[in-house]
């Protein structure tokens, strides 16, 4: 999981400062609440 997330995060990081689109809403919601 960490390996997969790392690769995805790296690619996403270059495109946008936010995490991938999948965990974006889930993580954002949890962080916000």
C-alpha distances in whole Angstrom, upper triangle without the diagonal:
4,5,5,6,8,10,11,12,14,16,16,17,20,21,21,20,18,15,14,16,14,13,16,18,16,16,19,21,19,20,23,24
4,6,5,6,9,10,10,12,14,15,15,18,20,20,18,17,14,14,17,15,13,16,19,17,15,19,21,19,19,23,24
4,5,5,6,9,10,11,13,14,15,17,19,19,19,18,15,14,17,16,15,18,21,19,18,21,24,22,22,26,27
4,5,5,6,9,10,11,12,14,16,17,18,18,16,13,11,14,13,13,15,18,17,17,20,22,21,22,25,26
4,6,5,6,8,10,10,11,14,15,15,15,13,9,9,12,11,10,12,15,14,13,16,19,18,18,21,23
4,5,5,6,9,10,10,13,14,15,14,13,10,10,14,14,13,14,18,17,15,18,21,20,20,23,25
4,5,5,6,9,10,11,13,14,14,14,11,10,14,14,14,15,19,19,18,20,23,22,22,25,27
4,5,5,6,8,10,11,12,12,11,8,7,10,10,11,12,16,16,15,17,20,20,20,22,25
4,6,5,6,9,10,10,9,9,6,6,10,11,10,11,15,15,13,15,18,18,17,20,23
4,5,5,7,9,10,10,11,9,9,13,14,14,14,18,19,17,18,22,22,21,23,26
4,5,6,7,9,10,11,9,9,12,14,14,14,18,19,18,19,22,23,22,24,27
4,5,5,6,7,7,6,6,9,11,12,11,14,16,15,15,19,20,19,21,24
4,5,5,5,7,7,8,11,14,13,12,16,17,15,16,19,20,19,20,24
4,6,7,10,10,11,14,16,17,15,19,21,19,19,23,24,22,24,27
4,7,9,10,10,11,15,16,14,17,19,18,18,21,23,22,23,26
4,5,8,9,10,14,14,11,15,17,16,15,18,20,18,19,23
4,7,9,11,14,14,11,14,16,14,13,17,18,16,17,21
4,7,8,11,10,7,10,13,10,10,13,15,13,14,18
4,7,8,7,6,9,11,9,9,13,14,13,15,18
4,6,6,6,9,11,10,11,14,15,15,17,19
4,6,5,7,9,10,11,13,15,15,16,19
4,5,7,8,9,11,12,13,15,16,18
4,6,5,6,8,10,10,11,14,15
4,6,5,6,8,10,10,12,14
4,6,5,6,8,10,10,12
4,6,5,6,9,10,11
4,5,5,6,8,10
4,5,5,6,8
4,6,5,6
4,5,5
4,6
4
